[in-house]
């Protein structure tokens, strides 16, 4: 998925579609722990970080890389929403 989804769009259906496609069209609940279910290895975890950053045009910092932020569709949605809010609240810097 090369299209970036910035702005007010709900990230949840985008994240759900990505995960369900990657996991062979398995249906996931909003709070299903994808690590506990065995769907994620270390390589896919890196791919997931890249997907979140590129798709939603956000930058994840070291402190954002806590596994809790990536365990479920709900936690990833919350992470994207929080990063968008912090970006919106940040003062503009001008060159």
N, C-alpha and C positions, 0 to 999 in steps of 0.2 A: 504494500500500500504506500504509494508515493505522495498521495494527497495529504496536505497538512490541514488539520482541523483546529483552527484557532477561533477565539471569540466565544460566544455564548453557547455553542453547541454542547450537548450533553455527551460527555466522554464514555458513559457506561455502555451504550450499544456498540460503539466502535471497539472498545476493549473486548467486550463479549464476543463480537464477530471474529476478531483477530484470534483470540484464544481458542474458540470453538473450531475455527478452521485449522489452526496449528495442531490441535489435539484430535484431529480426525473427525470433526463434526460432532464431538461429544457435547452433550448439553450440560452447561454449568449453572449452578445456582449462584446468586449474587454473593453469597458469603462462603462458598466452597473453597477450602484451602487447597490450592493447586500444588503446593509443596507436599502436603500430607497425602494427597491423592496420587503422588508419584509422577505427575505430568512434567515436572521441571527438573532439569539438570543444570549444572553450572553454566554451560554454553548457552542454553536457552534463557537463563536468567540475564545474561549479558544482552542477548537479542531483545529481550523484553524491555530493558532499560533504553536501548536504542530506539525501539518502536515507540515508546512513550515520549521520548524527547522529540523525535522527528515528526510524529503524527500530530502532537499537540503543541509544537513549537515552544517547548519549555526546556529549561536547563536544570538537570538534577544535580544537586550538590552532594558532597560526600555524606552529609547527615541525612539525606533523603534515601540513601541506599540501604536502609534498614529492611530486612526481609519482611517485617510486618507491613510495609508499604506495598508489597507485591504479592501477598498471600492470596488475595481474592479480587474479584471484579470490584467489589465495594471498596476495598482498601486502595486499589489503584485509581478508582474514580475520585476518592477523597484526596489522594495525593495530587492528581491533576488539578482538581478544583482549588486546593490550597496553594499550589504554585501559581495558578492564574490570579488568585486573590492577592498574593504577595507581590506579583508583578504589577498588578493594577494599583496597588497601594504605594509602590515605590515612587519616589520623586523622579521626575525626568531629569536626565543630565544632558546638558547641551555642550557641544564642542567649543 
